[in-house]
């Protein structure tokens, strides 16, 4: 997946922010997926890209993923795997919340409940738990996902790819550090993806 050129163009030209401010009907409509459904199973977290607005959405919902692809979003693969229950293991679940801004049409993902409360005070809608953070799992198969911020557009972006992170930092995005992490269980548990 090569989103570097797209992000560079959007950052330099300010098209993303301008398009959102102008309220282009198709972009805003597409930037508002159905509603996040509380994640209640182990599975992949899909990454999708809206070519009209430049926004990314991350979801475990197979139905939401398929609906967004049908609306013209690009499917960019699996960001990671959310595992919160494993056979014979007990540990705390750390939910990752998805918030939506009606004003900008953008989403934010966070494990920080204080951030959830603050953003709700500014009019963001809490769409619920979309997947689970894996930092409490007791082995070192962790994949860290970094959060970056574009000061020109107000957009947040999440990646586990260090080259992608470093490139975006070079073109002006701010690195906000680790957002959450993913891991795979031992032994690997597999199965078909389920619609949420």
Number of C-alpha atoms within 10 A of each C-alpha: 7 8 12 15 11 11 19 17 13 19 22 12 12 13 17 23 19 15 18 21 14 10 15 13 11 11 20 21 12 19 27 16 15 12 14 22 17 19 20 16 16 22 23 22 23 20 21 22 20 19 15 18 22 23 21 22 25 24 23 30 24 16 14 21 23 13 14 22 15 10 15 14 23 16 18 14 12 15 20 22 22 25 22 27 16 16 9 5 10 10 12 12 16 17 21 24 22 26 24 23 17 14 12 18 20 23 23 23 25 18 18 14 12 10 15 19 13 11 17 15 10 9 13 22 17 20 17 16 21 23 33 26 25 26 19 13 22 10 12 9 15 17 18 21 22 19 22 22 18 19 12 17 20 12 21 20 21 25 18 18 13 12 11 16 21 12 15 23 15 11 15 16 24 16 18 13 12 14 18 24 21 25 20 22 20 10 8 7 12 9 7 6 13 13 11 15
